[in-house]
Amino acid sequence: AGVFTYAPFDGLHLEGDRILSFKNRTSVGFDDNTLFALPYSRPHFTGTSGGAAVLGADYHGDGSRAGAWLYRFYDIAQLAYAQGGYTLSRAGVAPFVDFQAMRETGEGAQLLGAVDSKAYGAKFGLELPGKTGQVYFAYNRVPAQAAAGVSNGNPLSA
């Protein structure tokens, strides 16, 4: 397992992680399975996995913010996630906009079956004076993908 972090300049943070084994909170030690190996997991998976890897970047500066992350759960799924936003600096109320998008698909042997998940969202609003709160409108869409074995984190098999 390994982790790297790097900040090439103020406001930008890069990170990468590689996990080879997993320790459940009730396990004595680390092994090369996943949460789907637990007795109550549906679907139940008793094999081994090559672990997981993640690579991501976050940026914050001058009212703008952005992030992008790529996850790979070897032989199970891969996920891409992006978010961003901007707040206009003003005295008093500060208008802002935020967005997010996620896409997850099967990876490698797809040991848990087909994976097909999507999510999208946006938020528009005003930051109140002195950061005392926000007034906003938010929208999220998480479409179901009935043909997949796992859709939006929910196992569809019996």
C-alpha positions in Angstrom: 0.0 0.0 0.0 1.1 3.5 -0.6 0.1 7.1 -0.6 1.5 10.2 -2.3 0.6 13.8 -1.9 2.0 16.8 -3.8 1.1 20.5 -3.8 2.9 22.0 -6.8 1.5 25.5 -5.9 -0.7 27.2 -3.4 -4.3 26.0 -3.8 -3.6 22.8 -5.8 -3.4 19.4 -4.0 -2.7 16.1 -5.8 -3.1 12.7 -4.1 -2.7 9.1 -5.1 -3.4 6.0 -3.0 -2.9 2.3 -3.7 -4.5 -0.2 -1.3 -3.6 -3.9 -1.6 -5.5 -5.3 1.4 -8.4 -4.3 3.5 -9.2 -4.5 7.2 -12.8 -4.7 8.2 -13.5 -3.1 11.7 -14.4 -6.6 13.0 -11.4 -8.4 11.5 -8.2 -9.3 13.4 -6.0 -8.4 10.4 -5.7 -7.2 6.9 -6.6 -9.5 3.9 -7.2 -9.1 0.2 -11.0 -9.1 0.2 -13.6 -6.4 0.2 -16.7 -5.4 2.2 -18.7 -7.7 -0.1 -17.0 -10.7 1.6 -18.9 -10.2 4.8 -21.5 -12.8 5.6 -24.5 -10.4 5.3 -23.2 -8.7 2.1 -25.5 -8.9 -0.9 -24.1 -9.9 -3.4 -21.9 -12.1 -1.3 -18.3 -12.5 -2.6 -15.8 -15.0 -1.2 -12.9 -14.4 -3.6 -10.0 -12.0 -3.5 -9.5 -8.7 -5.1 -6.4 -6.8 -6.3 -7.3 -3.9 -4.0 -8.0 -0.4 -5.0 -6.3 2.7 -6.4 -7.3 6.4 -6.4 -5.9 9.5 -8.1 -7.3 12.9 -7.4 -6.8 16.6 -7.5 -8.4 19.5 -5.6 -8.0 23.2 -6.3 -9.2 26.2 -4.3 -8.4 29.8 -5.1 -10.0 33.2 -5.8 -13.5 32.0 -5.2 -13.2 29.0 -7.4 -13.0 25.4 -6.4 -12.6 22.2 -8.4 -11.9 18.5 -7.8 -11.6 15.4 -9.9 -11.1 11.9 -8.6 -10.6 8.5 -10.3 -11.1 5.4 -8.3 -10.3 1.8 -9.5 -11.6 -1.2 -7.5 -9.7 -3.9 -9.2 -11.9 -6.5 -10.9 -15.0 -4.8 -9.5 -15.7 -1.2 -10.7 -14.1 2.1 -11.6 -15.5 5.5 -10.8 -14.9 9.0 -12.0 -16.0 12.0 -9.9 -15.8 15.7 -10.6 -17.0 18.7 -8.6 -16.6 22.4 -8.9 -17.9 25.8 -8.1 -17.5 29.5 -7.9 -18.4 32.1 -5.3 -18.4 35.8 -6.4 -16.7 37.9 -3.8 -19.0 40.7 -2.8 -19.8 42.7 0.3 -23.0 41.4 1.8 -24.5 38.5 0.0 -22.2 36.4 -2.3 -23.8 34.5 -5.2 -22.4 31.0 -5.8 -22.8 28.0 -8.1 -21.6 24.4 -7.5 -21.9 21.2 -9.5 -21.0 17.6 -9.3 -21.0 14.5 -11.6 -20.2 10.9 -11.0 -19.9 7.9 -13.3 -19.1 4.3 -12.3 -18.8 1.2 -14.5 -17.6 -2.3 -14.2 -13.8 -3.1 -14.2 -11.8 -6.1 -15.1 -13.5 -9.4 -14.2 -16.5 -7.6 -12.7 -16.6 -10.0 -9.8 -19.8 -8.6 -8.4 -21.6 -8.4 -11.8 -22.2 -5.4 -14.1 -21.9 -2.0 -12.6 -23.6 1.1 -14.1 -24.1 4.2 -11.9 -24.4 7.9 -12.7 -25.2 11.0 -10.6 -25.4 14.7 -11.4 -26.1 17.7 -9.3 -26.0 21.5 -9.2 -26.6 24.1 -6.5 -27.2 27.8 -7.1 -27.6 30.3 -4.3 -26.5 33.2 -2.1 -24.1 33.1 0.9 -25.5 35.3 3.6 -23.5 38.1 5.2 -20.9 37.0 7.7 -21.3 33.4 6.4 -24.4 33.0 8.6 -26.0 30.6 6.2 -27.1 30.0 2.6 -30.2 30.4 0.5 -30.1 28.1 -2.5 -31.7 25.9 -5.0 -30.2 22.4 -5.5 -31.0 19.7 -8.0 -29.7 16.1 -8.1 -30.3 13.3 -10.6 -29.4 9.7 -9.9 -30.9 7.6 -12.7 -31.5 3.9 -12.1 -29.9 1.4 -14.5 -32.1 -1.7 -14.1 -29.9 -3.9 -16.4 -26.9 -3.6 -14.1 -26.1 -5.9 -11.2 -25.1 -2.9 -9.1 -26.7 0.5 -9.8 -25.9 3.6 -7.8 -24.4 1.5 -5.0 -27.5 -0.7 -4.7 -27.1 -4.4 -5.5 -30.0 -5.4 -7.7 -29.6 -9.2 -7.4 -31.7 -11.2 -5.0 
